Amino acid sequence: MAVVAGPRYAPGMNSSFQRLTVLCLVLTFVLVGIATSGCQTSKGFGKDVEKLGDKIQEKSS
């Protein structure tokens, strides 16, 4: 009985798996970038809403 060494996966699956892995990594970095830049945006939005609330309170008194 002869032992034949060969690939464990079909060649197409291996490259597809590599593409999927790279895509997941890229998406992860993009989402982290968006999340960290979004913190500054939400702080600014919160300040604007707070100022608007203050003006509404001033007008109503």
Buried (B, 14 or more C-beta within 10 A) or exposed (E): EEEEEEEEEEEEEEEEEEEEEEEEEEEEEEEEEEEEEEEEEEEEEEEEEEEEEEEEEEEEE
